[in-house]
Each structure stands twice: as structure tokens, then as C-alpha cells.
């Protein structure tokens, strides 16, 4: 039975050293609460850093920690040295990814040392989890600290079910493209079967980045990547609604908050809770509160802002500077508006217990949540759940992830002080009946989509994604028939191979000078040709001169221009059909017009066809223009024998009567091959697959609708198969 492995930067248990030795403290809150039921299942394991540096323990203590965490907490620790923590966590995670993903490009640092540390720590996590992974395990990787990990796991354990969830925003393409290691991060994430975000905006940004940077296409948020389908979706994280909404006696609340509540003096209370971070917009919020007091003098001495800022990264200079700046703004507001009996802002630079926060939630008329950018923000959901009287109101910035779920709250622009001031007044002045009506809607929503629902929804979606992908792929997997195929090859006395070139034997490039075959490929083809039982045919859309230059020294057959030209070993080229070029000038004019309008596109002229390549173009521009290009070309050729053939990032105009199936038929006529193998990667190869006998072994490179019997994930996989055939040739006499 498969088990669940949860992987995050920190464990839900923190190990600390005190005068008595080592102590273990359980974490509370979002992730630990949401995954509690799954983590408590038999054999479940949570992998992460235990919170204590490697050099602070001796070997005996590390073994004790490993044993205790595994036995009592079902946790597997990843031990990190202080330098690794500094370079990976404080460095790359919080000086590169955190500011960039929150749109603070001016604060983003790019240092090769921290990137190397990030890679090394991700590898360290992989080595730790590698020892406990078994086939079909469900693995859920969390957050921006471990974005390279899914690929590492999938490459070593392809049968695992891998989910990944990002708990911070994923930025727009224009921001993400600034990251130096942008493609490595994307490829790391693509190791997952399901990739989750808090909002559909983040989903859209991620898919757009994949499309623009890696050229990957998607449909209904599903990506086709080599031999797998990957689903991307939004899963807004919830809270433990029952915990925050359950009845509580005011006398049971901690003493630390009773003083705050008892000293309200009939004032309206505004609550703000954040940890110290520049993304939270704390200074801007304070200035907006000052604008509110200026514009609404009737509220002076009748309202108070309780500003709670939890200490965070105070050892970092910028965060310490931010703390001082917040304190200065608070002092300025209290000095400007305060009186002997009234201080408008009470500033608490400290952490409060969960019970204390609930007490403050229930005593506050308004929760002011205006981050400049936030992945979700669960505080606003906690506040709503705690207000079982439905009379509180949230003022939230539109750049907080939760704003997309809480449309009944007062939504404002975090950079517009006047908008925040108006939002505060609206929340304070809102009629009781309207507040109750709005809150009841939000209560129902967050009660239903609580943290348990979030976890269940994600893991169920992961299972569906893997099941659907596996069922689709299994139908055409070569792996299940590999022994039969090898046996058929060895038994055969007369074999023929039809091999497409671009995307099948080599990677893609539209330029002939960049597509020359490497020595490894030529050596592999030579081995196949050397077997007298084999007939090897390179069948390509490329023009004949390039193919002859590349393969003319090998004793193989070449079919060029999708079947128009054929060259047998040692012979001259022959045309399979008589054609003319009278149509070219008018079509070239149209292609040139679009080439001028779409930078990166090029025209390739062949003997009797024209090809328009757009692989190097901006994908978004192409997606907007491609339909127009095709419709224009089709309108030009509809009365002729010409056809428009669509390949991989290329449109080709040629005679409809010529295709790869037509070219292959010349080899099969009056021949009796007992092993026919064909491989290709795009639409142009479908004619070849359809023209071959039903028992032919046809292979498509990559996923997608096809007439082929099998698929392979890449041209590298195709080379591996051909190498296997070449190796088997030397042992064919055993049958």
C-alpha cells in the first residue's frame, strides 16, 4: 500500500536545546493542522529541517533525534549546517525568490553562491527522502524552498505520485523572466504531476511562463511534457474553521490580552496583524490610517488601531531598519493626533498566542489587512471565523490571495491611502444588517473550504491526475511490449526503418546549419546499416541537399521534402511526382509579410515547397497571429492542388499529393518486410503511420493524438531504442 510523504522546509516539530538537553515542540497553524489527518496515517512520513543546526549536535544526539522524530512524530529530519541555512534559506530563498515573487524587484539579489547552495540543499533533501520512497508513494512537496526537488524525485522514481504546492504568489511572466535561473526552476517544478497555487491568477502566470520560456503548450490547465501530462490548478488554502469558531468563555482568555480589551473605553477597535516584512505594507497601512484620521476628524478619540507585528529576521539589516521605520511612523501618528487621554496607535512588536489572537479578533470591529502582495493571508479567514456574531468587517487589499475568495469584504488598493481610508470608514459605518449578511456568506464559504477540504481536494486531484495520465499513456507505452518487440526484431529476416529526423533523432532547430547530426547519431545509424537484414530510411521534411550532405556517406536511403525526392545508396535523386513552382511567388509574398510582422519567424525555400518557421518567435505573439496566418494561406491555395501542412512550429505549403506516406509506399511496393518500424514526432508523420501495415511498429515522440501504436518521451529515448536494436543485431543468430 502506498504511503504519503510530506516534504517541507521545516518539520511540524522543532528541536531546541535547553539546560535540560534536547526538547521537541510541536508546531501549530496552517500546514501542520491541514495535513494532520494524513500525517497520522500509518507509514506516513514528514521530511524537513528540525530547526537545529548540524554543528550544534554530536553524532549520538543526531541519532537520538532521528529515532525520536521517527518513532514519536513520524518525521524524517534533514540536517543542515548553519552556513547552508544562511546561503540557502536566508540567501536564495529570502533574498532572491521571496522579493521577486512578491514583485519587489529592487530588493532581489542574484548571487551564484546562494543559487549553488539552493541546489545543494534540494539535493540533500532528495538524498534524505530517497531512502524511504517506494513505488506508487504519494509525495507532496511544499513551497518555494524546494522547487528543484520534484524533478529529482520523478527522474529516480517515475512511478511515484508527486504533488507540489506553492504557498506564495507566482509572479507574472514579466517579473519571473528576470530570474537568472528561471528555466531550471520551471523544469524542477515540472517533475510534479500536480502543481497547485492559491489563486487562478498564479496559475495563469505560471502557465504563461512555461509557454513563453519553455515553449510548452497547455489545454484546460494540462501540460503535455515529454511522456507525462501535468495538471496545474488553484487550491485556495483554508483554516481550521471549527477551532476558531468554537464557543469560548471570555474569562478563559490569556491575561496578556485582557488589559488591551479592558482599556478600550468604548472605542471602536481596528486590528492589524502581520509578521515583520516589507511585503505586508505595514508602513503604508499606518500612513493610510493617518489619512483616515485627517479626513474623518469625528473619529478621533473614538477609534484605535492595535498594530501587532511579529518579529521576523531581525538579524537582517533591512528588517531591523523596517522595524525602526514602523516605530517612527507610529510615533509620528501618536504625536500628531494623540491627546492626554487617547493614543490612536498601540504598537506591539511581539508574538501573541493563538488564544490571545482569537480574543483580539472577537473584540475588534475591523480587521485591516492590506499587504502589498501576499500569497493567501489566513489571518483574515481566522478573523471571520472567530466573529461568530457576524458583526466584524475585513478591509483587505486586492493583492492578497484571499481577496479573490472574500468579495463581500471591503477590498481596496494597498497603494492608495485614500482608498484604504474610505474602506475603513465604510467598514466602521456599515449598517449592522449589511455586515451580518456579508459575513454569513463568507462564513459559509470558509467553513466549507476549510483546511481539511483543501488538503483532501489537492490529494484527490493528484490521484485523478495520475490515474488519467497513466491510463492514457499505458495504452501506447512501449515498455509493456519491449520484450515482444525485441524478439520480433531478432526473429525477422528482412527489416525496414522509417526515421524522421528533426525531433525524432535530434532536437529541434529551424536552421540547417544548426541541425547537423552528431557523431553519436551517425555511428548508431552505421551500426544499423551494417546489418544486411536492415533497410534504413531517413524520411524528413528537410530539403534534399542538406540531407545528402549529412548522410550521403552512409549506405542508407533518404526521402526528402516529405516524400517528393528519394535517393537510394550510391544513386542520384529522383522525383516521385512531376510538380511545378508557378504558385511560389504569390505565397512567398504572403509569408514575407508575416515574417516582417512577427520577429523571429523565417522562410525556408525548398525545391517545390515553402516552409514558414516560428519556433524562435514570441509564443504569445504567435498564438494571436497563427490562426490569421493559416486562414490567409488557406484562402490562397484553396483552388489549387496545394495543401498546408502543419508541423512542430512550422507551416509548410506543398503539393497535397506528396506526403511521407506516399514516400514510404515506394519502399513497401512488391516487398515482403517482416519487421517494419517507423518513428516521428509531429503531424507530418501521421501520414506515414497511416500508410503502413497494421502490424508495423509505429512510434510517436511525445504525447498527443496520433495514429502510432506507441510513444516515446524524447528523441534521446528514440536513440536508446535504436541502440538497443543495433546491439541485438549481433545476437540475432540465437533465434
N, C-alpha and C positions, 0 to 999 in steps of 0.2 A: 504494500500500500504506500502511495506517495505521501511524503511529509511536506510541511510548509517551512520554508527557511526565510526569515525576515532579515534583511540586511540594512543597517543604517549607520550613520557616522557614530552615534552614541548608543550604548545599550540602555534598556529601560531600568538598569541598575547601575549605580555609581559606586565605585570603590574608593574609600578615603582612608588615610592613615591618621590615627589619633594616638593619644597617650596609651591607650589600651591595645593598640595594634591596628589591624585592618577591620573596617566596618563597611557594611553594604546598605545603601539607601535606595529604595525604590522610587522611580520617577512617577509623577502624576501628570495628567493632562493629555492633550490631543492624541498623539500617535500611540502612546502606551495604552491609553484607555480603549482606543478604537480597535487595536489588534489583540486585546487581552484574551478574548474568547478563542481566537485562532492560536495564540501563543500557548495557551494552556492545553491544547490538544496533545495527545501522545506523540512523541518523537519530534514535535515542533522545536525549532532552534532559532534563536535570535542572535545575530552576529553583529558585533560592533566594538568600539573602543570603550573600555570600562572607566575612563576618566582619570586614570593614574598613569604617570609616565613610566616607561620601561626601566629607566635607570634608577627609579625610586624603589625598586623591588629587587630582591635577590632571586636566584633560581628556585629556591624552596618556596618562597612566597608566591611566585608566579604559578607554580604547580598547585598550590593550595587554592589560589584564586580560580584557576581553571576548573578545579574539581568542585569547588563550592558553587560557582556560577552555573556549571552544567547540572549539578545534582539538585540544587535548590531553586534555581531560576530559569533553567533550560536555556542558558546563554553560552555563547562561544566568544571569548574575548579576542580582540586583535590588539596586540601590544604595540604601542608606538613610542618612539623616543621623543624627548622634548623638542629636538631640532626638527624632526619630521612634523610634529604638530605645528610648530611655528611656520615652517615653509609651506606645508600642505593646507592647513586649516586657516591660520592667521594670514598666510600669504596668498596662495592662489584662490582658495575658496572665498575669502573675505576681502581681498584687495583686487581681485580680478572678476570673478564670476558674480559675486554679490552686487557690487556697484553697477556693473554693466547690465545685468539682468533687471536691475531696478532703474535703468535709464540714467544713471549718474556717470556719464562717460568721462567727465573731467576728473573723477576720483578713481578711475580704473587704471591699474598698473599692469604692465606686461613685462614679466621677468622670466627668463628661461629657467632660472634656478627653481622658482616656485612651481613652474609647469612640470619640470622633471620630478620634483617631489610629489606632485599630484599624481603623476603616472605611477611612481614607485609605491605610493600608499594604496592606490587602487589595486596594484598587483599584489600587495601584501594582504589586502582583504580577500583577493581571489585565492591566494595560497592557503589562507585560513579556512575558507569555506569549501575549497576543493576536496578536503579530506572527508567531508560529511555528505557530499552530494551523491545521490543515487538516481538512476533512470526514472524519469517522469516526476521528479520532485517539483513542487511549486515554489518558485523563488521570487520574492518581492523586494526589489531594491528601492531605496528611498533617497531622494533629494540630490542636490547639486554637488555634494561631496563625492559621489560615486558614479559619475556619468560615463566612465570608461568601463565599468565593471560588467554591464550586461553583455557586451561583445566578448569579453574574456570568457565568461561562463558559457555562452552559446557555442563558441568555437570548440571548447573542450567537451561540453556536454550538450549536444544538439537536441537530445530528447527531453530536456528539461522545459518546464513551462515558466517563462520569465516575464514578470511584470515590473514596470518601472513607474514611479510617481514623483513628479517634481512639485515641491511644496512652495516654491517661489514663482514669480512670473517668468514666462518665457517671452523675451522681448521681440519687437518687430524685426523684420529682416534688416532694415536699415541700421538698426542698433547691433544686432547679432553679428552682422558681417564684419564689424570692427574687431572681433575676436581673432587673434592670430591663429589659434588652434581650432578654428571653427569646424573644419571638416572632421578632424579627429574626434571631437566631442559628438558630432552628429552620428558618426559611424559607431561610436561606443554605445550610444543610446539605441541604435538600430539592432543591437543584439537582443533587445526585448521583443516579446510577442505582442505585448500591450503596453502602450505608453500613455500615462494619464496626467492630466493637468486640472487645475481648479476651475478654469473657465474656457468657454469656446473661443474667446479671443486668443488665449495662449495656444490652443490647438491650431487655430488658423495661422498664427505667427510661426509655429514650428513647421507645419506642412509647407508654408511658403518658403521657409529657409531651406528645407530639404529639396524643394523644387528648384530654387534659384542656385543653390550651391552644389548639389549632387545630381541635379537633373532627374530626380525621381518623380514619377507620375503617381497620382493618387485618385481614388474614386470612392466616394462615401467614406472619407477618412481612412481608407485602407490603402496601404502602400504595398506594391509588389517589389520585393528586394531579393534579387537572385532567386533562391529556391524557397522563399518563405513569403507569406503575407503577414504584414504587421498592422495592427489596428491602433489608431490614435483617437482618444476621446476625452471628454470632460467629466470629472467626478468631483463636484464641489464637496469639500470635506465638512462634516458636521461635528456636533458636540455631543457630549453625554447629557441629553436633554433632561432625563429623569433626575440626574444628580442635581442639576441647577434649579429645577422647578419643584423639587420636593419640599414639603412644609418644614419650616424651621421656626423655633422659638427665638425671639429677639434676645432673650436673656442668655441664650447659648452662644451668641456671637463673641468672638475674642475681645478682650479688653482694649486691644490696640485700636479698634475702630469705634468703640463706644464713645470715646471722647470726641471724635470727629463728628459723629452723628448728633450727640447731645448738645454740641455747640453750634448748631445750625441757626438757632434763633429765628425760626420761621422763614429763613431764606430759601430760595429756590436753588437747588444744587445741580451743578454741571460737573460731570465726571470725565476725566481723561486718563487712560491707562496705556502705557507703552513701555517698551524697553528702550534704553538709550541707543538711538540710531538715527542717522541723517535721513533715512528713507521715510521716517514716521512723520515728518513735517511738524515737529513739536514747536519750534520757534515760530513758524508761520501760523500755527494754531493760536499761539499766545497773542501774536500781533492782531489776528482776526478778532480775538476776544476783546482786545483794546479798542478795535474799530466798533465792535458791538456796543461797548460802554459809551463811546463817544456819540454814536448815532442814537442811542436809546438811554438818555440820562435818567429816565424814570426807573430804570432797573438798578441804578447804583444803590448800594446798601440793601438790595433785595435779592441779589444773586451772588453765588460764589463758585469759583472753579477750583475743584480739587484735582490737582495735577500730580499724577503718580508716574514716576519714571524709574523703572527698574535698572540698576547698574548693569552695564554690559561693556566689556572690552575697555575698561577704564585705563588699562595699562597702555593702550594705543593713544598716541598724542592727539590724533584728531578727535577721538571720542571724549577725551578729557577736556579739550578745547570746546567741544559741543556742550558738555555739561556746564562749563563756565558761562558760555553764551546764553544758555537757557536761564541760568540763575540771574544773569544780568537783565534779561528781558522781564523776568518775574519781578525783580526789584524795581525796575522802571515802571511797570504797571501798578504795583502796590504803592510806589511813591507818588505817581501821578493821580491815581483815583482813590487811594485809601484814605480812611479817616481814623480818628482815635478809636472808634467802635467797629470799624469794618475794614477787613483786608480782602480784596477781591480774589486773590490767588493764594491758595495754600499749596505749597510745593513740597512733595515728599520724594526725595531721592533714595528710594529703598524698595525692597520687595515686600509684598504682603502675601499672607497665606490665602489659599483658595476660599476658605470660610470668610475671611475678612473682606475679600473682594465681593463675595456674594452679598454680604451685609451692605457694602457701599453701593452695589448695583441696585439693591432694593430701596435704598434711601435717596437715590439720585433721580432728579426729574428728567435730565437729559444726559445721554452719553455722547460725547464729542469724539468722533473717530475720523480723522482727516489725514491719513498717510499720503505722502506724495506718490507712493507706489507700494502696494502690498499684495502678496500672492493670494491671501484669503482674508485674514483677520477674523479670528474666532471670538475675540472679546465682545464684538457687537452681538454675536449669537448668544453668548453666555448672558449678556445683559438682558436680552429679550426673554430668554428662558427663565431668568431669575425674577423678572417682573410679572408674577402670576396675577397681579391686579390689572395688567394690561395698560397701565397709565404712564409708563415711561416712554420716551421717544428718542430714537437714534438719529443723529446728524452724521452722515457718512460721506466721504469723498468718493467720487465716481471711479477713482483709480485704485480703490480697494477691491480685491476679488469678490468679497461678499456683497458688494453693491449690486451685482448682477442678479442676486437672489432676493435682495431686500428692497424691492422697488417701492414698497409702502413707507419706507423710512424717508427722511429728508436728505436728498442726495445733492451734493454741492461740488464745486470745483475747488480742489485743495489749494490752488494758487490764487484764488480770487477772495481776498479778505472781505470784500463787501458781500459776496455770495455766502460766505460762512456766517457773517454777522446776520444776514437776512434769514439764513437757515436756523440759527439759534433763536431768533425772535419768533420764527414760525413754530418751532418746536415748543417753546415756552408758552406761546399764546394759543396753541392748538386746542380747540374745544375737547372736553373730556370724551364725549361720544365719538368724535372722529379718531382720537388716539386709540380708544378701545377697539374700534372697528379695524383700524390699520394693524394693530398689534395682534389681534386674533388671527388675521390672515398669515402674518409672519410666524406666529406660534405654530400654527398647523403645519406650515412648510418645514420649519426646522425640527419639529417633533417627528415628522415622518422621515425626513432625510437627516437622521442623526448620524453619529459617528459609526455605529454598528451597521447602519444601512450603507454608509459609504464604503466600509471595508467589504461587506457582502457583495455590494454592487460591483466593485472592482474585481474581486476574485472570481465572481461568477462570469463576468465579461471576459476575464482571462481564459477561463476554461472553455467558453464558447468560441473564442477566437482561435485557440489552439486546435479545438476539435474540428471547426470548419476548415481551417487551413490544412490540417492533417488529412481530412477526408478528401479534399480537393487534390492535394499533392500526391497522396498514396495511389490514386488511380493511375498516375503516369510515372511513378518512381521506377527508375532502372534498378535500384538496389534489390528489390524483391525478386527480379528475374536475372540478376547478374550471372549466376552460375549457369542458367539455361543458355544465356546469350554467349557466354564463353565456350560452352560445349558445342553450340551450333557453329561458332566460328571455327573451332578446331576440326569439326567433322566435315566442314564444307570443302569442296574441291575447286569451286570457282566463285570468287567473291568480287564485289564491286562496292566502292566507297564514293558517295557524292558528298563533297565537303564544301560548304560555304566558307568564305574567307573572313570578312570583317565581322567581328562579334562572335564568331564561331571558333576560329583558330587564333585570332589576335584580338586585342582590344580595339575600340572604335577610334578612328580619325578620318576626317573627310579628305585629307591631303595625301596624295600618293607618295610623296617623298618621306612622309612620316610613318607609312604603313608597311615598310619593307619587312619581310619575315626575318625573324632572328635565327641564329644558327641552331638553336634547340629544335625549333619547328622544322627546319629543313632536314635536320638529322632524323627526326621522327618520321617524316614523310618518306625519307630514303629507305628506312627500315621496312616500311610497309610496301614500298615499291619493289624492294629486293625479293619479296616472297612471290614466286611465279604464279601463285594462286590468286594474287590480288590485282585488281584494276583500280587505280586511284584517280578520281576526277575532282579537280578543283572547279567548282561551279559558282561563279561570282557575278555581281553586277558591275564590277570594275571593267574598264576598257582593256582591250587585249594587249596593248603594248606594255603596260605595267606588269600584267600577269606573266607575259613571256619573259620580261627582264628578270622577274623574281624567281620563276620556276622553270625557265627554259632549259636549265641544265639537269633537271630531274626527268626521269622517264615516266612522267605521269601525263594524264590528259587534262586539258584546260577548256572550260566552257566560259566564255566572256560575254559581257553585256546581256546578262540574263538569258543566255541561250542563243544569241544571234551568231556568235562566232565559236567555232570548235577547232581545236588544234590537238592532233594526236602526236605522240612522241616521234620526233625526227621528221615530221611533216609540216607543210605550210598551213596557214589558217584558211578555213573555208566558211562561207556564209551558209547558214541553214535556210535562208529565205532572201529573196531579192527585195530590197527596200529602196526608198529614195528619201532625200532630205529637203524637199521643197517647202516643208512646213516649218523648218527650224527658225527662219528669220523672224516670223511673226511671234513665235513662242519665246524666242530669246529676248525680244523687246519687252514682253511682259515680265519675264524673270528678272531682267536688268532693272526694271522699275522697282520691283520689290526688294531687290538686293541693295539698291540705293537707299531705300526707306528703312530697311531693317539691318542695322550694323551687325557684322559678324557672319552674315549669310554669304555664300559663294556659289557660283555657277560652274559646274563641271560639264564640259562638252565631250561627248563620246562620238563614235563614228555615226551612229544612227539614233542617238537619243540625247536628251539634255537632263541633267540632274541638278536640283537646287538643294544644297546642304544648309541646314540651320542648327547644327549641333553646337556651334560656338556662339549662338545668339542668346540674348537675354530671354529666359524661358517665359516670363510674363508677357513680354512683347510678342513672342511667337504665339502664345496661347490666344492673344487678342487678334492677331492678324492671320493665323494659319487658315481658318475657315474661309476668309476672304480670298486668300491666295488660291486655295483649291477650287473654289467656286469660279473664280476668274479663268483659271486654266481649263476647267471642265467645259465652260461655255465656249472656249476657243476650239476645243477638239471634238465636240460632240458629233459633228458631221463627218469626221474622218475615221480612219482605222486606228487612230492613236488612242492610247489609254494613259491614265495617270496612275502610276504605281507608287504606293507609299511604303517606304522602308523605315529603318531606325534613324530618325532625324533627317530624312531626305525624301524629297518628292522627285520622281523621275517620269518624264514624258517619253514614251516609246511606242512602237507599234504593238497593238493589243495582241497580235497573233504570236508574239515572241515572249516566252517566259521560261523559267527554269525547268518546268515540267516538260515543255516542248524540247528543250535542250537535252534533257536526260533520256527522252524516248529514243533518241538516235543510238544510245548505247544498249538499250534493252531489246531493240528490234532483232529478232531471229537469234537471240542469245538465251542461254539457259543458266542463269546465275542461281546458285543455291544459298547464297548469303548476300543480301542487299542491305547496305547501311547508308543512311542519309542524315545529315545534320545541318541545321540552320537556325537563325535567331529572329528573323522578322517576317513581315507579311510576304515579302518576295519569295520566301522559301515554302510558303503554303502550297503554291502550285506544284513544287517539286514533290512534297509529301503526298499530295492528292494523286499525282501521276504514277506513283509506284505501286506495285502489287500489294495486296492486303497483308502479306506475311513479311513485308520489308520492315527492317528495324529503323524507324524514323525518330529523330531526337530534336526537340526544340531547346535552345539555350535560353533559359529564363522562363518565367511563368507567363500565363496569358492564354487566350483562346487559341487553339491550334488543332490541326489535323494529325499531328505527330502522335505516335504511340507513347513516347517517353519524353522526359525533360531532364536537363542538367542545369545546375545553377550558374555556371560561368564558362567562359572559353578555357580557363585553366582546368576545369573539370573535364572538358572535352579532350584536352591534351592528355590528361591522365588516362582516359578510356582508350585513346589511340595507342598510348604507350603500352597499355595492358595487352591490346591486340598484337602489337609488334613483338612483345615478349612471348606471347602464346604461339606465335608463328614458329618459333624454334622448337616447340614441343608438340607440334601438330601431328607428328608421326605416331604418337602414343595411341591415337584413335584409329 
